[in-house]
């Protein structure tokens, strides 16, 4: 672990300044719990000003929503403890489910309101007439903390989202450039069958996961800039970065199929692939743009040479050239959009080069079953915790219920929440120890606010430097927020050890209860999530192949790519080597969409052959769903693909764009589902199905 940089210290100093400002103002206004304002600063602060603003906006909304619900619901059910427990549990679970279904910074609003209700309502259960005053005070303290954090973040060296996005995009494009350079480099003696290319860099596995993370930065960007064009360009870039994944994967498989033919790969294609690899590595944007016409002319010339070939190698060459065309257009778009995002005042206008497939869909994959289970788990945990508290008559038990609610909500989105709950518990204990030292050994020596600030500076400044490091952000949050809360700083030093001890015991009991309940009801983890994501892919593939979900191709494309982004980090975390299978299913999905879109533009006989292929693909994935694992692909599908290829080739319309698109899709399906198959040939006539007429 490296020492904190000056940027880390600067951010920590800014947050500490905002926290002390909030604490001072809260004490000056004689708010009941000024330490809530201090803790809120550490909750909403982020190294990026746009992220701080978005968290501040949604925390305000979540606080007001949760506080309003507490004011309305507590008086209604205060005399019915069991019914009140049910209402609190249902409120928390319902708002949590909405939060899990909203994968933008706005989800924070719903999660916060989910546990704000019990946080405000439960401590006043024995004094319900004070609920409005308590809700108002808590809202004022939290809003004060939000205001201080936002003002300090905006005025003192604000951290911009745009440079961070640019750095992330630079890293992502370098990873994509490395993958492309590796697969496009065909040796001069590429005549024999070579091993299937395997990823040499962990960066290749990061591509899809990084695209998924980019969504959060784009969401924060709208709070960081007044330029709507920048946000639009970022979303356009995100769509094209996503499309690079299936294109590069397809080129990898096409390359392997070409070298499997045994004949020498045409010199023209080998040279062109190397030129494209060198062009993608070109650092200067102007040189990159100027080289495009030359690449396009060379590619068009090679297309002309292979346009009339009906053998398998000619089809593979045509397919490789089509993918190279898409790669060139996508990469040019990415480079131009990257430059537009880097320029504060754009010096050129952008016109998309890639138009082969619509991008920019906003559809996302949601596992509604797991969302419902996670929400129900939180609701049941809170209901049981409240019932235990009420039945035991524990005076400080409300604190345990509140911590159980917070822990259940914070980690509900994780496949395995128990490890993070355990970490939460450990650092809560560390906070208790730190608070004990500060509260009973250090702070009593402070006679002025300035002395208090000086005594708090050392621990809070040190811990604050961890916020900027993603692997330590959660730990820093737990330490600072818990310590600020446990200190319970007031306008004057007045500490009751018994109350302090009981409050800390409640915290430990609450988090421990959430942890034990999670271990009991959720023994499964990443394995189940991977299986469910794969099954969702099979379900979509079966439905697309059967023609049941067509029409909105950008949304279908976006959902497939989003699911890929969710799978990649889980596969990496669990040590799975299923990445080739996942990419294969993605390419199969694109091929099916191509066939569904263009089969009606083919002659009747060719259209019937394509429909048979689609029926077989649908049957294959229906079988996978029934068996709960991916079965071996039926060789009859290979025969039907070969028949469809011959029928489309025999239509005599190779110059037709739809025909060429269908041919490429059939070739893609063949090399994806049957990578070891040799050259295609017209199969023997297949037996007719019952009731089917011969053509």
Secondary structure, 3 states (H helix, E strand, C coil): CCCCCHHHHHHHHHHHHHHHHHHHHHHHCCCCCCHHHHHHHHHHCCCCHHHHHHHHHHHHHHHHHHHHHHHHHHHHHCCCHHHHHHHHHHHHHHHHHHHHHCCCCCHHHHHHHHHHHHHHHHHHHHHHHHHHHHHHHHHHHHHHHHHHHHHHHHHCCCCCHHHHHHHHHHHHHHHHHHHHHHHHCCCCCCCCCCCCCCCCCHHHHHHHHHHHHHHHHHHHHHHHCCCHHHHHHHHHHHHHHHHHHHHHHHHHHHHHHHHCCCCCCCHHHHHHHHHHHHHHCCCCHHHHHHHHHHHHHHHHHHHHHHCCCCCHHHHHHHHHHHHHHHHHHHHHHHHHHHHHHHCCCCCCCCCCCCCCCCCCCCCCCCCHHHHHHHHHHHHHHHHHHHHHHHHHCCCCHHHHHHHHHHHHHHCCCCCCHHHHHHHHHHHHHHHHHHHHHHHHHHHHHCCCHHHHHHHHHHHHHHHHCCCCCCCCHHHHHHHHHHHHHHHCCCCCCCCCHHHHHHHHHHHHHHHHHHHHHHHHHCCCCHHHHHHHHHHHHHHHHHHHHCCCCCCCHHHHHHHHHHHHHHHHHHHHHHCCCCHHHHHHHHHHHHHHHHHHHHHHHCCHHHHHHHHHHHHHHHHHHHHHHHHCCCCCCCHHHHHHHHHHHHHHHCCCCCCCHHHHHHHHHHHHHHHHHCCCCCCCCCCCCCCCCCCCCCC
